[in-house]
Amino acid sequence: MKKRWTGERLETFIYNECTVEHLHRYAIAKDMVKNKTVLDIACGEGYGANLLADSARFVTGVDIDSHTISKAANKYRKPNLKFIEGQVEHIPFPDHVFDIVVSFETLEHTNEHTRMMQEIKRVLKPDGITIISTPEKKGYSDATGYVNPFHVKELYEHEFTGLIRQFFSCNYFLRQNTSLTSLALLNSGKGMKIYEGNYETITDAVNIPTLYLIAIASDKAFEQPASSLFMANLIFHTALAEQEKLLKRTFTYQAGHIILLPLKLLRNFLKHL
């Protein structure tokens, strides 16, 4: 039986926009972790660390919650994957042991941002890369009026980029949002052009709202990441299937099915006459 979902962590029985956003971040990271030693700090349920382990040399998932870590270790079993308990402000590893550190939607859950970044920098190798995401306060909270009860300290874009630049000399920043999209790409792999509109007009999308920010940073120059889309077809199809299952379990649906069953049988009988 599934436990009641609080909304604090994404778990694998959830299919919504949050699912797509998180999987997109891990897709970006997965392109960078091949044959690397990886730390997923504040790994939560563990699905992301498990995905990264498909191509990384070794992945360690760390989370503050012992129950979550125990469940992750039991659920995801690979020879190059392990889960241990720990905090982002006190990462339980010696200096300079990881090629890549990922931390998605973690920064806003602590007010010790400088301490967290110091710890990430400490456990990274000198040429290591960190990939961090966080909500952008203007788009996530100010524009919507939404107050996330689990967030301790959200940052505006200039605050987040300033924090990253304090610790890493080479960095790229991606702006993330979720929308219904149609994808058309040239084989040449040139930059992505984005449009918006409706039946009346189509224009270039100039001011794209930002809900989340993703930083990819290092002290060594690295290849510029590409703009990207995450195709959510499988997520949405699964969500629809789950909703259909729930509907069929309701008393109203089952009562209606019983009432209509004789008519359905009669219809099938008449078809074969």
PyRosetta script that sets phi, psi and omega in degrees:
from pyrosetta import init, pose_from_sequence

init()
pose = pose_from_sequence("MKKRWTGERLETFIYNECTVEHLHRYAIAKDMVKNKTVLDIACGEGYGANLLADSARFVTGVDIDSHTISKAANKYRKPNLKFIEGQVEHIPFPDHVFDIVVSFETLEHTNEHTRMMQEIKRVLKPDGITIISTPEKKGYSDATGYVNPFHVKELYEHEFTGLIRQFFSCNYFLRQNTSLTSLALLNSGKGMKIYEGNYETITDAVNIPTLYLIAIASDKAFEQPASSLFMANLIFHTALAEQEKLLKRTFTYQAGHIILLPLKLLRNFLKHL")
pose.set_psi(1, 133.1)
pose.set_omega(1, -178.2)
pose.set_phi(2, -74.6)
pose.set_psi(2, 138.3)
pose.set_omega(2, 176.2)
pose.set_phi(3, -74.5)
pose.set_psi(3, 161.4)
pose.set_omega(3, 178.9)
pose.set_phi(4, -65.4)
pose.set_psi(4, 127.1)
pose.set_omega(4, -177.9)
pose.set_phi(5, -83.1)
pose.set_psi(5, 124.7)
pose.set_omega(5, -177.8)
pose.set_phi(6, -87.0)
pose.set_psi(6, -19.0)
pose.set_omega(6, -175.5)
pose.set_phi(7, 94.8)
pose.set_psi(7, -8.2)
pose.set_omega(7, -178.7)
pose.set_phi(8, -72.3)
pose.set_psi(8, -40.1)
pose.set_omega(8, -178.2)
pose.set_phi(9, -121.2)
pose.set_psi(9, 145.6)
pose.set_omega(9, 172.0)
pose.set_phi(10, -82.4)
pose.set_psi(10, 129.9)
pose.set_omega(10, 177.7)
pose.set_phi(11, -124.4)
pose.set_psi(11, 162.7)
pose.set_omega(11, -166.6)
pose.set_phi(12, -76.2)
pose.set_psi(12, -0.1)
pose.set_omega(12, 171.9)
pose.set_phi(13, -96.8)
pose.set_psi(13, 4.2)
pose.set_omega(13, 179.0)
pose.set_phi(14, -97.7)
pose.set_psi(14, 129.6)
pose.set_omega(14, 177.2)
pose.set_phi(15, -130.5)
pose.set_psi(15, 98.7)
pose.set_omega(15, 179.2)
pose.set_phi(16, -157.5)
pose.set_psi(16, -166.8)
pose.set_omega(16, -179.2)
pose.set_phi(17, -59.5)
pose.set_psi(17, -37.0)
pose.set_omega(17, 179.4)
pose.set_phi(18, -59.2)
pose.set_psi(18, -38.7)
pose.set_omega(18, 178.0)
pose.set_phi(19, -58.8)
pose.set_psi(19, -48.5)
pose.set_omega(19, -178.4)
pose.set_phi(20, -63.3)
pose.set_psi(20, -43.1)
pose.set_omega(20, -178.9)
pose.set_phi(21, -61.7)
pose.set_psi(21, -45.6)
pose.set_omega(21, -179.7)
pose.set_phi(22, -66.9)
pose.set_psi(22, -44.2)
pose.set_omega(22, -179.3)
pose.set_phi(23, -64.4)
pose.set_psi(23, -33.6)
pose.set_omega(23, 176.6)
pose.set_phi(24, -62.8)
pose.set_psi(24, -43.0)
pose.set_omega(24, 178.9)
pose.set_phi(25, -61.5)
pose.set_psi(25, -43.9)
pose.set_omega(25, 179.4)
pose.set_phi(26, -68.6)
pose.set_psi(26, -29.8)
pose.set_omega(26, 175.7)
pose.set_phi(27, -64.2)
pose.set_psi(27, -42.6)
pose.set_omega(27, 177.1)
pose.set_phi(28, -61.4)
pose.set_psi(28, -45.1)
pose.set_omega(28, -179.3)
pose.set_phi(29, -65.9)
pose.set_psi(29, -38.6)
pose.set_omega(29, -176.0)
pose.set_phi(30, -61.6)
pose.set_psi(30, -30.6)
pose.set_omega(30, 177.4)
pose.set_phi(31, -67.4)
pose.set_psi(31, -16.1)
pose.set_omega(31, -172.9)
pose.set_phi(32, -109.8)
pose.set_psi(32, -8.0)
pose.set_omega(32, -169.6)
pose.set_phi(33, -102.8)
pose.set_psi(33, 6.7)
pose.set_omega(33, -177.1)
pose.set_phi(34, -56.6)
pose.set_psi(34, 123.6)
pose.set_omega(34, 179.3)
pose.set_phi(35, 62.3)
pose.set_psi(35, 23.0)
pose.set_omega(35, 179.9)
pose.set_phi(36, -106.2)
pose.set_psi(36, 157.5)
pose.set_omega(36, 172.7)
pose.set_phi(37, -92.6)
pose.set_psi(37, 120.9)
pose.set_omega(37, -166.1)
pose.set_phi(38, -122.8)
pose.set_psi(38, 140.2)
pose.set_omega(38, 170.5)
pose.set_phi(39, -113.8)
pose.set_psi(39, 125.3)
pose.set_omega(39, 171.2)
pose.set_phi(40, -105.9)
pose.set_psi(40, 98.5)
pose.set_omega(40, -174.8)
pose.set_phi(41, -90.5)
pose.set_psi(41, 131.2)
pose.set_omega(41, -169.2)
pose.set_phi(42, 65.0)
pose.set_psi(42, 54.7)
pose.set_omega(42, -172.1)
pose.set_phi(43, -74.3)
pose.set_psi(43, -15.6)
pose.set_omega(43, -180.0)
pose.set_phi(44, 61.5)
pose.set_psi(44, -134.9)
pose.set_omega(44, -173.9)
pose.set_phi(45, -60.6)
pose.set_psi(45, -25.4)
pose.set_omega(45, 173.7)
pose.set_phi(46, 103.5)
pose.set_psi(46, -5.0)
pose.set_omega(46, -177.7)
pose.set_phi(47, -61.5)
pose.set_psi(47, -35.6)
pose.set_omega(47, -178.4)
pose.set_phi(48, -69.0)
pose.set_psi(48, -45.6)
pose.set_omega(48, 176.5)
pose.set_phi(49, -59.9)
pose.set_psi(49, -38.5)
pose.set_omega(49, 178.2)
pose.set_phi(50, -63.2)
pose.set_psi(50, -41.3)
pose.set_omega(50, 177.7)
pose.set_phi(51, -64.3)
pose.set_psi(51, -42.8)
pose.set_omega(51, -179.4)
pose.set_phi(52, -65.2)
pose.set_psi(52, -31.0)
pose.set_omega(52, -178.7)
pose.set_phi(53, -66.9)
pose.set_psi(53, -14.5)
pose.set_omega(53, 176.9)
pose.set_phi(54, -64.6)
pose.set_psi(54, -26.2)
pose.set_omega(54, -177.7)
pose.set_phi(55, -127.1)
pose.set_psi(55, -17.5)
pose.set_omega(55, -179.2)
pose.set_phi(56, -77.0)
pose.set_psi(56, 160.1)
pose.set_omega(56, 173.7)
pose.set_phi(57, -68.5)
pose.set_psi(57, -46.2)
pose.set_omega(57, 177.6)
pose.set_phi(58, -156.0)
pose.set_psi(58, 140.6)
pose.set_omega(58, 179.6)
pose.set_phi(59, -126.0)
pose.set_psi(59, 132.8)
pose.set_omega(59, 173.3)
pose.set_phi(60, -117.0)
pose.set_psi(60, 124.7)
pose.set_omega(60, 175.4)
pose.set_phi(61, -99.8)
pose.set_psi(61, 129.5)
pose.set_omega(61, -179.1)
pose.set_phi(62, -123.3)
pose.set_psi(62, 134.3)
pose.set_omega(62, 177.1)
pose.set_phi(63, -146.6)
pose.set_psi(63, 153.1)
pose.set_omega(63, -176.7)
pose.set_phi(64, -74.4)
pose.set_psi(64, -22.9)
pose.set_omega(64, -173.4)
pose.set_phi(65, -93.0)
pose.set_psi(65, 115.8)
pose.set_omega(65, -176.0)
pose.set_phi(66, -64.3)
pose.set_psi(66, -36.4)
pose.set_omega(66, 179.5)
pose.set_phi(67, -65.5)
pose.set_psi(67, -41.8)
pose.set_omega(67, 178.9)
pose.set_phi(68, -63.8)
pose.set_psi(68, -42.4)
pose.set_omega(68, 179.2)
pose.set_phi(69, -64.0)
pose.set_psi(69, -42.0)
pose.set_omega(69, 178.9)
pose.set_phi(70, -61.3)
pose.set_psi(70, -44.4)
pose.set_omega(70, 179.1)
pose.set_phi(71, -64.5)
pose.set_psi(71, -41.6)
pose.set_omega(71, -179.9)
pose.set_phi(72, -63.2)
pose.set_psi(72, -42.5)
pose.set_omega(72, -179.4)
pose.set_phi(73, -64.5)
pose.set_psi(73, -33.1)
pose.set_omega(73, 178.4)
pose.set_phi(74, -78.1)
pose.set_psi(74, -33.1)
pose.set_omega(74, -175.1)
pose.set_phi(75, -81.4)
pose.set_psi(75, -40.1)
pose.set_omega(75, -174.5)
pose.set_phi(76, -113.6)
pose.set_psi(76, 111.4)
pose.set_omega(76, -176.0)
pose.set_phi(77, -123.2)
pose.set_psi(77, 108.9)
pose.set_omega(77, 175.6)
pose.set_phi(78, -140.7)
pose.set_psi(78, 149.3)
pose.set_omega(78, -178.8)
pose.set_phi(79, -65.1)
pose.set_psi(79, -21.0)
pose.set_omega(79, -179.1)
pose.set_phi(80, -108.4)
pose.set_psi(80, 28.4)
pose.set_omega(80, -177.8)
pose.set_phi(81, -141.4)
pose.set_psi(81, 133.4)
pose.set_omega(81, 174.5)
pose.set_phi(82, -144.9)
pose.set_psi(82, 159.2)
pose.set_omega(82, 179.9)
pose.set_phi(83, -128.0)
pose.set_psi(83, 134.5)
pose.set_omega(83, 177.5)
pose.set_phi(84, -138.8)
pose.set_psi(84, 159.2)
pose.set_omega(84, -180.0)
pose.set_phi(85, -82.9)
pose.set_psi(85, 140.5)
pose.set_omega(85, 178.2)
pose.set_phi(86, 179.0)
pose.set_psi(86, 171.8)
pose.set_omega(86, -177.3)
pose.set_phi(87, -117.8)
pose.set_psi(87, 150.5)
pose.set_omega(87, 178.8)
pose.set_phi(88, -67.9)
pose.set_psi(88, -27.4)
pose.set_omega(88, 179.6)
pose.set_phi(89, -82.2)
pose.set_psi(89, -12.7)
pose.set_omega(89, 179.0)
pose.set_phi(90, -145.5)
pose.set_psi(90, 75.4)
pose.set_omega(90, -175.8)
pose.set_phi(91, -69.7)
pose.set_psi(91, 124.7)
pose.set_omega(91, -171.1)
pose.set_phi(92, -80.5)
pose.set_psi(92, 57.2)
pose.set_omega(92, 178.7)
pose.set_phi(93, -145.0)
pose.set_psi(93, 155.0)
pose.set_omega(93, 176.2)
pose.set_phi(94, -71.6)
pose.set_psi(94, 177.8)
pose.set_omega(94, -177.4)
pose.set_phi(95, -69.0)
pose.set_psi(95, 144.3)
pose.set_omega(95, 165.2)
pose.set_phi(96, 56.1)
pose.set_psi(96, 55.8)
pose.set_omega(96, -178.8)
pose.set_phi(97, -115.9)
pose.set_psi(97, -12.3)
pose.set_omega(97, -175.1)
pose.set_phi(98, -114.4)
pose.set_psi(98, 140.6)
pose.set_omega(98, 173.8)
pose.set_phi(99, -76.8)
pose.set_psi(99, -37.2)
pose.set_omega(99, -177.0)
pose.set_phi(100, -139.9)
pose.set_psi(100, 135.5)
pose.set_omega(100, 172.6)
pose.set_phi(101, -119.3)
pose.set_psi(101, 123.7)
pose.set_omega(101, 174.4)
pose.set_phi(102, -111.3)
pose.set_psi(102, 144.5)
pose.set_omega(102, 177.1)
pose.set_phi(103, -152.3)
pose.set_psi(103, 101.8)
pose.set_omega(103, -174.5)
pose.set_phi(104, -104.0)
pose.set_psi(104, 126.1)
pose.set_omega(104, 178.0)
pose.set_phi(105, 55.9)
pose.set_psi(105, 49.0)
pose.set_omega(105, -179.7)
pose.set_phi(106, -116.6)
pose.set_psi(106, -41.6)
pose.set_omega(106, -172.2)
pose.set_phi(107, -52.9)
pose.set_psi(107, -39.4)
pose.set_omega(107, -176.2)
pose.set_phi(108, -73.2)
pose.set_psi(108, -8.4)
pose.set_omega(108, -178.8)
pose.set_phi(109, -94.0)
pose.set_psi(109, 4.6)
pose.set_omega(109, 177.2)
pose.set_phi(110, -139.7)
pose.set_psi(110, 152.4)
pose.set_omega(110, 173.1)
pose.set_phi(111, -100.4)
pose.set_psi(111, 4.6)
pose.set_omega(111, 178.2)
pose.set_phi(112, -98.4)
pose.set_psi(112, 61.2)
pose.set_omega(112, -175.3)
pose.set_phi(113, -65.3)
pose.set_psi(113, -42.3)
pose.set_omega(113, 179.6)
pose.set_phi(114, -63.7)
pose.set_psi(114, -43.0)
pose.set_omega(114, 178.7)
pose.set_phi(115, -62.1)
pose.set_psi(115, -42.4)
pose.set_omega(115, 179.1)
pose.set_phi(116, -61.6)
pose.set_psi(116, -44.4)
pose.set_omega(116, -179.6)
pose.set_phi(117, -68.0)
pose.set_psi(117, -36.0)
pose.set_omega(117, 176.5)
pose.set_phi(118, -61.3)
pose.set_psi(118, -41.0)
pose.set_omega(118, -179.7)
pose.set_phi(119, -68.7)
pose.set_psi(119, -40.8)
pose.set_omega(119, 177.1)
pose.set_phi(120, -62.4)
pose.set_psi(120, -44.4)
pose.set_omega(120, 179.2)
pose.set_phi(121, -63.0)
pose.set_psi(121, -37.0)
pose.set_omega(121, -177.8)
pose.set_phi(122, -65.8)
pose.set_psi(122, -42.7)
pose.set_omega(122, -175.4)
pose.set_phi(123, -84.3)
pose.set_psi(123, -12.2)
pose.set_omega(123, 176.5)
pose.set_phi(124, -77.4)
pose.set_psi(124, 145.6)
pose.set_omega(124, 170.3)
pose.set_phi(125, -66.5)
pose.set_psi(125, 158.7)
pose.set_omega(125, -176.5)
pose.set_phi(126, -54.6)
pose.set_psi(126, -31.2)
pose.set_omega(126, 178.5)
pose.set_phi(127, -104.9)
pose.set_psi(127, 17.7)
pose.set_omega(127, -176.9)
pose.set_phi(128, -73.5)
pose.set_psi(128, 165.4)
pose.set_omega(128, -177.3)
pose.set_phi(129, -123.6)
pose.set_psi(129, 139.2)
pose.set_omega(129, 173.1)
pose.set_phi(130, -115.7)
pose.set_psi(130, 143.8)
pose.set_omega(130, 178.4)
pose.set_phi(131, -126.5)
pose.set_psi(131, 115.0)
pose.set_omega(131, -172.4)
pose.set_phi(132, -129.7)
pose.set_psi(132, 136.9)
pose.set_omega(132, 174.1)
pose.set_phi(133, -124.4)
pose.set_psi(133, 153.7)
pose.set_omega(133, 178.1)
pose.set_phi(134, -159.4)
pose.set_psi(134, 152.6)
pose.set_omega(134, 174.7)
pose.set_phi(135, -62.9)
pose.set_psi(135, 145.1)
pose.set_omega(135, 173.8)
pose.set_phi(136, -92.6)
pose.set_psi(136, 116.6)
pose.set_omega(136, -167.1)
pose.set_phi(137, -58.5)
pose.set_psi(137, -38.7)
pose.set_omega(137, -177.2)
pose.set_phi(138, -62.5)
pose.set_psi(138, -46.7)
pose.set_omega(138, -178.0)
pose.set_phi(139, -81.2)
pose.set_psi(139, -34.8)
pose.set_omega(139, -174.2)
pose.set_phi(140, -79.6)
pose.set_psi(140, -41.5)
pose.set_omega(140, -174.0)
pose.set_phi(141, -113.4)
pose.set_psi(141, -53.1)
pose.set_omega(141, -174.2)
pose.set_phi(142, -61.9)
pose.set_psi(142, -46.5)
pose.set_omega(142, -175.2)
pose.set_phi(143, -72.6)
pose.set_psi(143, -25.7)
pose.set_omega(143, -175.3)
pose.set_phi(144, -102.4)
pose.set_psi(144, -21.1)
pose.set_omega(144, -174.5)
pose.set_phi(145, 76.9)
pose.set_psi(145, 7.7)
pose.set_omega(145, -177.7)
pose.set_phi(146, -80.9)
pose.set_psi(146, 133.4)
pose.set_omega(146, 175.8)
pose.set_phi(147, -115.3)
pose.set_psi(147, 109.8)
pose.set_omega(147, 179.1)
pose.set_phi(148, -80.3)
pose.set_psi(148, 118.1)
pose.set_omega(148, -175.2)
pose.set_phi(149, -68.2)
pose.set_psi(149, -14.6)
pose.set_omega(149, -178.3)
pose.set_phi(150, -93.9)
pose.set_psi(150, -7.3)
pose.set_omega(150, -177.7)
pose.set_phi(151, -90.8)
pose.set_psi(151, 129.7)
pose.set_omega(151, -178.7)
pose.set_phi(152, -92.7)
pose.set_psi(152, -43.6)
pose.set_omega(152, -177.3)
pose.set_phi(153, -153.0)
pose.set_psi(153, 107.1)
pose.set_omega(153, 176.3)
pose.set_phi(154, -91.4)
pose.set_psi(154, 157.1)
pose.set_omega(154, -177.5)
pose.set_phi(155, -121.1)
pose.set_psi(155, 146.3)
pose.set_omega(155, 168.1)
pose.set_phi(156, -78.3)
pose.set_psi(156, 164.3)
pose.set_omega(156, -175.2)
pose.set_phi(157, -56.4)
pose.set_psi(157, -45.4)
pose.set_omega(157, -177.5)
pose.set_phi(158, -66.5)
pose.set_psi(158, -29.8)
pose.set_omega(158, 177.6)
pose.set_phi(159, -71.3)
pose.set_psi(159, -41.3)
pose.set_omega(159, -179.9)
pose.set_phi(160, -67.1)
pose.set_psi(160, -47.6)
pose.set_omega(160, 180.0)
pose.set_phi(161, -64.4)
pose.set_psi(161, -36.8)
pose.set_omega(161, 177.7)
pose.set_phi(162, -64.1)
pose.set_psi(162, -39.9)
pose.set_omega(162, 178.3)
pose.set_phi(163, -62.5)
pose.set_psi(163, -47.4)
pose.set_omega(163, -178.9)
pose.set_phi(164, -62.5)
pose.set_psi(164, -41.8)
pose.set_omega(164, -177.1)
pose.set_phi(165, -69.9)
pose.set_psi(165, -20.4)
pose.set_omega(165, 174.0)
pose.set_phi(166, -63.7)
pose.set_psi(166, -28.7)
pose.set_omega(166, -171.2)
pose.set_phi(167, -112.0)
pose.set_psi(167, -19.4)
pose.set_omega(167, -176.5)
pose.set_phi(168, -135.4)
pose.set_psi(168, 135.4)
pose.set_omega(168, -175.7)
pose.set_phi(169, -85.9)
pose.set_psi(169, -22.8)
pose.set_omega(169, 178.7)
pose.set_phi(170, -117.5)
pose.set_psi(170, 124.3)
pose.set_omega(170, -176.3)
pose.set_phi(171, -156.6)
pose.set_psi(171, 152.5)
pose.set_omega(171, 172.7)
pose.set_phi(172, -129.3)
pose.set_psi(172, 148.0)
pose.set_omega(172, -180.0)
pose.set_phi(173, -125.7)
pose.set_psi(173, 130.8)
pose.set_omega(173, 178.0)
pose.set_phi(174, -110.8)
pose.set_psi(174, 141.4)
pose.set_omega(174, 175.0)
pose.set_phi(175, -103.4)
pose.set_psi(175, 129.3)
pose.set_omega(175, -173.4)
pose.set_phi(176, -118.8)
pose.set_psi(176, 138.2)
pose.set_omega(176, 171.8)
pose.set_phi(177, -151.1)
pose.set_psi(177, 164.0)
pose.set_omega(177, 179.6)
pose.set_phi(178, -113.6)
pose.set_psi(178, 133.7)
pose.set_omega(178, 178.8)
pose.set_phi(179, -153.8)
pose.set_psi(179, 164.0)
pose.set_omega(179, 172.8)
pose.set_phi(180, -76.2)
pose.set_psi(180, 124.8)
pose.set_omega(180, -172.2)
pose.set_phi(181, -133.0)
pose.set_psi(181, 158.3)
pose.set_omega(181, 166.9)
pose.set_phi(182, -121.7)
pose.set_psi(182, 133.4)
pose.set_omega(182, -171.7)
pose.set_phi(183, -105.7)
pose.set_psi(183, 130.0)
pose.set_omega(183, 174.6)
pose.set_phi(184, -140.9)
pose.set_psi(184, 112.8)
pose.set_omega(184, -174.3)
pose.set_phi(185, -124.4)
pose.set_psi(185, 141.7)
pose.set_omega(185, 172.2)
pose.set_phi(186, -77.6)
pose.set_psi(186, 148.9)
pose.set_omega(186, 177.5)
pose.set_phi(187, -66.3)
pose.set_psi(187, -20.5)
pose.set_omega(187, -178.0)
pose.set_phi(188, -69.7)
pose.set_psi(188, -17.0)
pose.set_omega(188, 177.3)
pose.set_phi(189, 75.6)
pose.set_psi(189, 21.1)
pose.set_omega(189, 179.0)
pose.set_phi(190, -69.7)
pose.set_psi(190, 174.7)
pose.set_omega(190, -176.2)
pose.set_phi(191, -55.5)
pose.set_psi(191, 152.6)
pose.set_omega(191, -177.2)
pose.set_phi(192, -86.8)
pose.set_psi(192, 131.6)
pose.set_omega(192, 175.3)
pose.set_phi(193, -100.6)
pose.set_psi(193, 135.5)
pose.set_omega(193, -174.8)
pose.set_phi(194, -118.4)
pose.set_psi(194, 132.2)
pose.set_omega(194, 178.9)
pose.set_phi(195, -118.1)
pose.set_psi(195, 163.0)
pose.set_omega(195, 171.1)
pose.set_phi(196, -146.1)
pose.set_psi(196, 162.1)
pose.set_omega(196, 178.9)
pose.set_phi(197, 156.4)
pose.set_psi(197, -164.7)
pose.set_omega(197, 179.9)
pose.set_phi(198, -149.6)
pose.set_psi(198, -159.2)
pose.set_omega(198, -179.0)
pose.set_phi(199, -66.9)
pose.set_psi(199, -19.0)
pose.set_omega(199, -174.6)
pose.set_phi(200, -95.6)
pose.set_psi(200, -33.0)
pose.set_omega(200, -176.9)
pose.set_phi(201, -156.4)
pose.set_psi(201, 149.4)
pose.set_omega(201, 174.5)
pose.set_phi(202, -129.4)
pose.set_psi(202, 131.1)
pose.set_omega(202, -178.9)
pose.set_phi(203, -135.6)
pose.set_psi(203, 167.0)
pose.set_omega(203, 170.7)
pose.set_phi(204, -67.4)
pose.set_psi(204, 138.0)
pose.set_omega(204, 177.1)
pose.set_phi(205, -81.9)
pose.set_psi(205, 104.2)
pose.set_omega(205, -175.6)
pose.set_phi(206, -93.0)
pose.set_psi(206, -55.4)
pose.set_omega(206, -178.1)
pose.set_phi(207, -102.2)
pose.set_psi(207, 84.4)
pose.set_omega(207, -178.3)
pose.set_phi(208, -82.7)
pose.set_psi(208, 121.8)
pose.set_omega(208, 179.7)
pose.set_phi(209, -58.8)
pose.set_psi(209, 140.2)
pose.set_omega(209, 179.7)
pose.set_phi(210, -111.0)
pose.set_psi(210, 120.4)
pose.set_omega(210, 174.1)
pose.set_phi(211, -97.1)
pose.set_psi(211, -35.0)
pose.set_omega(211, -177.1)
pose.set_phi(212, -133.6)
pose.set_psi(212, 152.3)
pose.set_omega(212, 174.8)
pose.set_phi(213, -117.9)
pose.set_psi(213, 141.1)
pose.set_omega(213, 177.2)
pose.set_phi(214, -125.2)
pose.set_psi(214, 124.3)
pose.set_omega(214, 176.9)
pose.set_phi(215, -108.0)
pose.set_psi(215, 136.2)
pose.set_omega(215, 172.1)
pose.set_phi(216, -122.3)
pose.set_psi(216, 114.1)
pose.set_omega(216, -167.2)
pose.set_phi(217, -139.5)
pose.set_psi(217, 153.1)
pose.set_omega(217, 179.7)
pose.set_phi(218, -161.7)
pose.set_psi(218, 171.2)
pose.set_omega(218, 171.9)
pose.set_phi(219, -98.2)
pose.set_psi(219, 1.0)
pose.set_omega(219, 177.3)
pose.set_phi(220, -122.6)
pose.set_psi(220, 138.3)
pose.set_omega(220, -179.7)
pose.set_phi(221, -58.3)
pose.set_psi(221, 140.2)
pose.set_omega(221, 178.6)
pose.set_phi(222, -143.7)
pose.set_psi(222, 167.6)
pose.set_omega(222, -174.9)
pose.set_phi(223, -63.9)
pose.set_psi(223, 135.9)
pose.set_omega(223, 179.4)
pose.set_phi(224, -63.2)
pose.set_psi(224, 130.4)
pose.set_omega(224, 178.3)
pose.set_phi(225, -70.7)
pose.set_psi(225, 154.4)
pose.set_omega(225, -179.9)
pose.set_phi(226, -88.4)
pose.set_psi(226, 152.1)
pose.set_omega(226, 164.9)
pose.set_phi(227, -64.0)
pose.set_psi(227, 150.6)
pose.set_omega(227, -174.3)
pose.set_phi(228, -153.0)
pose.set_psi(228, 160.5)
pose.set_omega(228, 172.6)
pose.set_phi(229, -123.4)
pose.set_psi(229, 147.0)
pose.set_omega(229, 173.7)
pose.set_phi(230, -110.3)
pose.set_psi(230, 116.6)
pose.set_omega(230, -178.8)
pose.set_phi(231, -75.1)
pose.set_psi(231, 118.8)
pose.set_omega(231, -171.6)
pose.set_phi(232, -98.3)
pose.set_psi(232, 15.7)
pose.set_omega(232, -175.8)
pose.set_phi(233, -54.7)
pose.set_psi(233, -47.6)
pose.set_omega(233, -177.7)
pose.set_phi(234, -63.5)
pose.set_psi(234, -39.4)
pose.set_omega(234, 179.4)
pose.set_phi(235, -63.0)
pose.set_psi(235, -48.3)
pose.set_omega(235, -177.4)
pose.set_phi(236, -67.9)
pose.set_psi(236, -38.0)
pose.set_omega(236, 177.9)
pose.set_phi(237, -64.4)
pose.set_psi(237, -40.6)
pose.set_omega(237, 177.9)
pose.set_phi(238, -65.9)
pose.set_psi(238, -40.2)
pose.set_omega(238, 178.8)
pose.set_phi(239, -61.7)
pose.set_psi(239, -42.6)
pose.set_omega(239, 178.6)
pose.set_phi(240, -64.1)
pose.set_psi(240, -40.5)
pose.set_omega(240, 179.0)
pose.set_phi(241, -64.4)
pose.set_psi(241, -39.8)
pose.set_omega(241, 178.8)
pose.set_phi(242, -65.9)
pose.set_psi(242, -39.5)
pose.set_omega(242, 178.4)
pose.set_phi(243, -65.2)
pose.set_psi(243, -37.1)
pose.set_omega(243, 178.3)
pose.set_phi(244, -65.4)
pose.set_psi(244, -39.9)
pose.set_omega(244, 177.8)
pose.set_phi(245, -62.0)
pose.set_psi(245, -44.5)
pose.set_omega(245, 179.6)
pose.set_phi(246, -63.2)
pose.set_psi(246, -40.5)
pose.set_omega(246, 179.2)
pose.set_phi(247, -61.1)
pose.set_psi(247, -42.6)
pose.set_omega(247, -177.1)
pose.set_phi(248, -69.1)
pose.set_psi(248, -15.5)
pose.set_omega(248, 178.4)
pose.set_phi(249, -88.4)
pose.set_psi(249, -10.4)
pose.set_omega(249, -176.3)
pose.set_phi(250, -74.3)
pose.set_psi(250, 152.7)
pose.set_omega(250, 179.5)
pose.set_phi(251, -61.7)
pose.set_psi(251, -40.2)
pose.set_omega(251, -177.6)
pose.set_phi(252, -61.0)
pose.set_psi(252, -45.3)
pose.set_omega(252, -179.5)
pose.set_phi(253, -65.0)
pose.set_psi(253, -46.8)
pose.set_omega(253, -177.3)
pose.set_phi(254, -64.8)
pose.set_psi(254, -39.0)
pose.set_omega(254, 177.5)
pose.set_phi(255, -64.8)
pose.set_psi(255, -42.2)
pose.set_omega(255, 178.2)
pose.set_phi(256, -63.3)
pose.set_psi(256, -37.9)
pose.set_omega(256, 178.9)
pose.set_phi(257, -63.3)
pose.set_psi(257, -41.9)
pose.set_omega(257, 179.5)
pose.set_phi(258, -65.1)
pose.set_psi(258, -42.3)
pose.set_omega(258, -179.6)
pose.set_phi(259, -64.7)
pose.set_psi(259, -39.9)
pose.set_omega(259, -175.3)
pose.set_phi(260, -87.2)
pose.set_psi(260, -11.8)
pose.set_omega(260, -175.7)
pose.set_phi(261, -55.2)
pose.set_psi(261, -47.2)
pose.set_omega(261, 179.1)
pose.set_phi(262, -57.9)
pose.set_psi(262, -38.8)
pose.set_omega(262, 179.1)
pose.set_phi(263, -66.5)
pose.set_psi(263, -38.8)
pose.set_omega(263, 178.4)
pose.set_phi(264, -64.8)
pose.set_psi(264, -42.3)
pose.set_omega(264, 179.0)
pose.set_phi(265, -64.3)
pose.set_psi(265, -41.6)
pose.set_omega(265, 178.7)
pose.set_phi(266, -63.8)
pose.set_psi(266, -41.7)
pose.set_omega(266, 178.9)
pose.set_phi(267, -61.3)
pose.set_psi(267, -44.4)
pose.set_omega(267, 179.2)
pose.set_phi(268, -64.4)
pose.set_psi(268, -37.0)
pose.set_omega(268, 179.1)
pose.set_phi(269, -65.0)
pose.set_psi(269, -44.4)
pose.set_omega(269, -178.5)
pose.set_phi(270, -65.7)
pose.set_psi(270, -31.0)
pose.set_omega(270, 178.7)
pose.set_phi(271, -62.4)
pose.set_psi(271, -30.4)
pose.set_omega(271, -175.2)
pose.set_phi(272, -94.5)
pose.set_psi(272, 3.4)
pose.set_omega(272, 177.6)
pose.set_phi(273, -76.6)
pose.dump_pdb("model.pdb")
